[in-house]
Amino acid sequence: MYGIKLCRGSSVSLVKQLYSALINLIRQGELKGQERLPSTRELAKELAVSRNTVNEAYQLLVTEGYIYSKAGAGYIVHKKCAAEEAPHVCFAEKERNYHEIEYNFSLGIPDIHAFPFLMWNSYQKKTLFQFKKEDFAYGDPQGYLSLRQEIAKWLFRSRGLQVHEEDVFITTGTTQAINFCLELLKPLQQTFIIEDPCYYPVAHSLQRLNFLYQSIRVDEEGINVPAIKDYQHAICGCYVTPSHQFPKGSVLSDGRRAKLVKLAEERDFYILEDDYDGEFRYNQTALTPLYSLCPERVIYMGTFSKTLFPALRIGFILLPKKFHAQWKTLRSVYDRQNAIHDQITLSFFMQERKIDVYIKKMNKVYAKKLQILLDSLKKYFPQNLKFLGVNAGLHIALQVTGAKFDEKFYEKCFENKIALSFYPCKFYQKEFITEQNERDILYLGYGALEETQMGSAVKRLASLL
């Protein structure tokens, strides 16, 4: 029935196999919204399993919100969880011409104009004279040794982390790191926990790999750790952005940080810590990463896309030793290594502490931009404002009480040459189980805007409310 095949010799229980198969059918649109499922007796007979097996699988689906029971009708697929027959292309997924944009509030874009490209080019020229014959062959899938050593030293200077270069693995950025980590954890066949709202590529990757996943609400103290503790099913991983939650900007409180790490040890799961813009802190000291509390349970991910410039395509990950060999195999299979020229150039840039000087400079630049942005918002926007996530990073969350920002508003902004990242909770939740109504929040990135543009950009944005 439905093409479901159960493997009785598998280490995964029949309940879990059936549960996963039904979820995949729902997500792929084979089982549509409001469609009635077979009765437990009927499905048990077709699959040659006990009714208890089917009933347990159905109850798991009810708990997760995929289906619901209705008196006299049995079990029915939830409409909000089913794939749409004609998927709506939302604002964020449309291809757009950004060349005509005057004011760019997009998230995750640093001030590229401030980067010392002349200095960088001089290091690139220096790199050409440092090449050895072996550098032209296939390199270490773990990454260029000198770069890994410099990253380890830099993490000690900037984060207080004592890291060995053998634990540092070079990546093309956070997205690759997340996908590889999910590949490592997939054989566990357990649920993955994500923040709600969350960096949406994480949810997309989980779906692509047919993971079971559960979103947990984020509040002013970060992810709700007690809710994770109350979650009854086995967990293999938990993705968090503790230093500056993406996109809402909250910081994971000290109490929850300790509890999350302790819970990972007790429940035997791994924490994926995404420190995507932790270098930029305003009015607060840099936070010690979760990794320092338990390197055996925390996988720490960093990137130079925000620190330096996105096109560099270099990030890094700190891995527990258990995964070293598997990661090298994955990297060898997929794309082997980053460009050696860029790795050597970055290692020089870090070795001579130019990165330290640049980050110190940019902290002042971004702090000033942030203050101008806040002052402009207070001047041109209604009085009922709430600012979230203003102590770190390159974006803020702006809550406007009584407002409702839908796709039409974002379209209108784009037509008026304003670029906004379309990250309302509805977009984050379109593949999630929970329903959220936080449509009164705008996420404003200020890294790409010049200081002189800020006032006029906010004024135009306010005129479109």
MODA-V727719 format. One record per run of one state. SS is the DSSP state (~ for helix, > for strand, _ for the rest). FROM is the first residue (numbers start at 1). TO is the last residue. Records with the same first field share a line. If there is no record, write none. Layout:
# MODA-V727719
SS=FROM-TO, FROM-TO
This chain:
# MODA-V727719
_=1-13, 28-35, 37-39, 48-50, 65-66, 71-73, 78-78, 82-90, 94-97, 101-102, 105-111, 115-116, 129-132, 137-144, 160-164, 172-173, 187-190, 197-199, 209-212, 220-221, 224-224, 231-234, 241-253, 268-269, 275-280, 282-289, 293-297, 304-309, 313-314, 319-320, 335-339, 352-353, 381-384, 389-391, 393-394, 401-406, 416-417, 420-424, 430-440, 446-450, 464-465
~=14-27, 40-47, 51-64, 79-81, 91-93, 98-100, 112-114, 117-128, 133-136, 145-159, 165-167, 174-186, 200-208, 225-230, 254-267, 290-292, 310-312, 321-334, 340-351, 354-380, 407-415, 425-429, 451-463
>=36-36, 67-70, 74-77, 103-104, 168-171, 191-196, 213-219, 222-223, 235-240, 270-274, 281-281, 298-303, 315-318, 385-388, 392-392, 395-400, 418-419, 441-445
